[in-house]
Amino acid sequence: MTVMVVTVDGVQAAAVDLAQVNMLAVHVSGDLTRPGLANLSCHGGTYPPDGESTFRIWAERELDGPQRTITVALLDQPPAGPLTQGKTIAELFPDEPPCERTDFTPTAAEVAEIRSRPRLRDGFCWSLATPDGAALAGRNDPADDSFSFSVVWADDPPGKARVRAGTTNLDSVLARTEGTDLYRGTMAVGESVTFRCGD
């Protein structure tokens, strides 16, 4: 058994048996225009080539106040806490009608609204303890207004998850460029990565 475990300030937020999914992603993102510092999402699903895909969410929460340190580990045995049961969008939001939008390219009005949002903080700092033991840290470039950290398991490369941290801004997002890399690497079973964000 291979299990991906996500903790926030040492408290388990999700623990997923990777044998039950084709892909699992942990994503932390934040920007200078949101009241909360960041958002944590753990989601994925099964995507068989000849069957029906199933998307599920294992964790979705705002991170603010002291909740700023996220650790993702790949274990070869169950964790001390229980395994997390993912839920579909319909299970999480039974009263919401299905989303019919298929093109999520921002409209001109949406871009204008995003550009009009005031910055609620001067900047953000970050630190990263990589799977190979390196300690990285820094602060955003003045041109960047958002950050992201992700761990993605798709068994490609086999037995490893891909890890990335970066910063960007709206112009880079609209141009579909990747912004500034803070880190890119992989994490094997038995390893972990820790990301911390702050003002």
C-alpha positions as CSV (number, residue, x, y, z in Angstrom):
1,M,0.0,0.0,0.0
2,T,1.2,3.5,-0.8
3,V,-0.6,6.3,1.0
4,M,-0.3,10.1,0.5
5,V,-0.7,11.9,3.8
6,V,-1.3,15.7,4.0
7,T,-0.9,17.5,7.3
8,V,-1.5,21.1,8.2
9,D,0.6,22.3,11.2
10,G,1.0,18.6,12.1
11,V,-2.7,17.7,12.0
12,Q,-3.8,15.2,9.4
13,A,-6.0,16.8,6.7
14,A,-6.1,13.9,4.3
15,A,-4.7,10.4,3.9
16,V,-5.4,8.6,0.5
17,D,-4.7,5.1,-0.6
18,L,-3.1,5.7,-4.0
19,A,-4.2,2.3,-5.2
20,Q,-7.7,3.7,-5.4
21,V,-6.9,6.5,-7.8
22,N,-5.2,7.1,-11.1
23,M,-4.2,10.7,-10.1
24,L,-4.1,12.6,-6.9
25,A,-3.0,16.3,-6.5
26,V,-2.3,18.4,-3.4
27,H,-2.4,22.1,-4.3
28,V,-1.8,25.2,-2.1
29,S,-2.3,28.6,-3.7
30,G,-2.7,32.1,-2.5
31,D,-2.6,35.7,-3.8
32,L,-2.3,39.2,-2.4
33,T,-6.0,40.1,-3.1
34,R,-7.7,37.4,-1.0
35,P,-8.6,37.9,2.6
36,G,-7.3,34.5,3.5
37,L,-3.6,33.7,3.1
38,A,-4.1,30.5,1.0
39,N,-6.3,27.6,0.0
40,L,-5.5,23.9,0.3
41,S,-7.1,21.4,-2.0
42,C,-6.5,17.6,-2.2
43,H,-8.3,16.2,-5.2
44,G,-8.1,13.5,-7.9
45,G,-9.9,10.5,-9.1
46,T,-10.0,7.5,-11.4
47,Y,-9.7,8.0,-15.2
48,P,-10.0,4.6,-16.9
49,P,-9.4,4.7,-20.7
50,D,-12.6,2.8,-21.4
51,G,-14.9,3.7,-18.5
52,E,-16.4,6.6,-16.6
53,S,-14.2,9.0,-14.8
54,T,-14.8,9.9,-11.2
55,F,-13.5,13.1,-9.7
56,R,-13.3,13.4,-5.9
57,I,-12.2,15.9,-3.3
58,W,-10.4,14.7,-0.1
59,A,-9.7,18.1,1.5
60,E,-10.7,21.7,0.7
61,R,-10.0,24.4,3.2
62,E,-8.8,28.0,3.7
63,L,-5.4,28.4,5.4
64,D,-5.1,31.4,7.6
65,G,-3.8,32.5,11.0
66,P,-1.4,29.8,12.3
67,Q,-2.4,27.3,9.6
68,R,0.6,27.8,7.4
69,T,2.8,24.7,7.3
70,I,1.7,21.9,4.9
71,T,3.6,18.6,4.8
72,V,2.9,15.9,2.2
73,A,4.4,12.5,2.7
74,L,4.3,9.2,0.7
75,L,4.1,6.2,3.1
76,D,4.3,2.5,2.4
77,Q,1.9,1.7,5.2
78,P,-1.3,3.3,6.6
79,P,-0.8,6.4,8.8
80,A,-1.8,6.6,12.5
81,G,-5.0,8.5,11.5
82,P,-7.8,7.0,9.4
83,L,-7.8,7.0,5.6
84,T,-9.8,9.8,4.1
85,Q,-12.9,9.1,2.0
86,G,-13.1,11.4,-1.1
87,K,-16.4,12.9,-2.1
88,T,-17.8,13.9,-5.4
89,I,-18.9,17.4,-6.2
90,A,-22.5,16.2,-6.0
91,E,-22.0,14.8,-2.6
92,L,-20.3,17.9,-1.3
93,F,-22.8,20.3,-2.9
94,P,-26.1,18.4,-3.3
95,D,-28.1,21.6,-3.7
96,E,-25.9,23.1,-6.4
97,P,-26.9,22.7,-10.1
98,P,-24.2,21.1,-12.3
99,C,-21.8,23.5,-13.8
100,E,-22.5,23.9,-17.5
101,R,-19.5,26.1,-18.4
102,T,-16.9,24.3,-20.5
103,D,-14.6,27.2,-21.4
104,F,-12.9,28.7,-18.4
105,T,-10.9,31.2,-20.3
106,P,-11.5,34.5,-18.4
107,T,-13.7,37.0,-20.2
108,A,-12.7,40.6,-20.6
109,A,-15.0,41.6,-17.8
110,E,-13.6,38.9,-15.5
111,V,-10.0,40.1,-16.3
112,A,-11.0,43.7,-15.6
113,E,-12.6,42.7,-12.3
114,I,-9.5,40.7,-11.2
115,R,-7.2,43.7,-12.1
116,S,-9.4,46.0,-10.0
117,R,-9.0,44.0,-6.8
118,P,-6.9,45.9,-4.2
119,R,-3.8,44.1,-2.7
120,L,-4.7,43.3,0.9
121,R,-1.1,42.6,2.0
122,D,2.4,43.9,0.9
123,G,3.7,40.5,-0.1
124,F,4.3,36.9,1.0
125,C,7.2,34.8,2.1
126,W,7.7,31.1,1.7
127,S,10.0,28.2,2.7
128,L,10.3,24.7,1.4
129,A,12.0,21.6,2.9
130,T,12.5,19.4,-0.2
131,P,12.4,15.6,-0.3
132,D,16.2,15.5,-0.5
133,G,16.7,17.6,2.6
134,A,17.4,21.0,1.1
135,A,16.0,24.1,2.9
136,L,14.8,26.8,0.5
137,A,13.3,30.2,1.4
138,G,12.4,33.5,-0.1
139,R,10.0,36.3,-0.7
140,N,7.9,37.1,-3.8
141,D,9.2,39.3,-6.5
142,P,7.3,42.6,-6.5
143,A,5.9,41.8,-9.9
144,D,4.4,38.5,-8.6
145,D,1.1,38.5,-6.7
146,S,0.4,34.8,-6.2
147,F,2.1,31.6,-5.3
148,S,1.4,27.9,-5.6
149,F,2.7,24.6,-4.3
150,S,1.7,21.2,-5.6
151,V,2.4,17.6,-5.3
152,V,0.9,15.4,-8.0
153,W,0.8,11.6,-8.1
154,A,0.1,9.9,-11.4
155,D,2.6,7.1,-11.1
156,D,4.7,9.0,-13.7
157,P,7.6,8.6,-13.1
158,P,6.7,5.2,-11.6
159,G,6.6,5.2,-7.8
160,K,7.1,8.9,-7.5
161,A,5.1,12.2,-7.2
162,R,6.0,15.4,-8.9
163,V,6.6,18.5,-6.7
164,R,6.5,22.1,-7.8
165,A,6.5,25.5,-6.1
166,G,6.3,28.8,-8.0
167,T,5.1,32.4,-8.1
168,T,3.3,34.2,-10.8
169,N,1.1,37.2,-11.7
170,L,-2.1,37.7,-13.7
171,D,-0.2,38.6,-16.9
172,S,1.7,35.3,-16.8
173,V,-1.5,33.4,-16.2
174,L,-3.3,35.0,-19.1
175,A,-0.3,34.3,-21.3
176,R,-0.3,30.7,-20.1
177,T,3.3,31.0,-19.0
178,E,4.5,29.3,-15.8
179,G,5.8,32.2,-13.9
180,T,8.9,31.8,-11.7
181,D,9.9,28.4,-10.5
182,L,10.9,28.1,-6.9
183,Y,11.4,24.4,-7.0
184,R,10.8,21.4,-9.3
185,G,11.5,17.8,-8.3
186,T,10.1,14.4,-7.4
187,M,9.3,12.6,-4.2
188,A,9.6,8.8,-3.7
189,V,7.8,6.6,-1.2
190,G,9.3,7.2,2.2
191,E,10.0,10.9,1.5
192,S,8.1,14.1,2.4
193,V,8.1,17.7,1.5
194,T,7.1,20.7,3.6
195,F,5.9,24.1,2.4
196,R,5.2,27.1,4.6
197,C,3.7,30.4,3.5
198,G,3.4,33.7,5.4
199,D,2.9,37.4,5.1
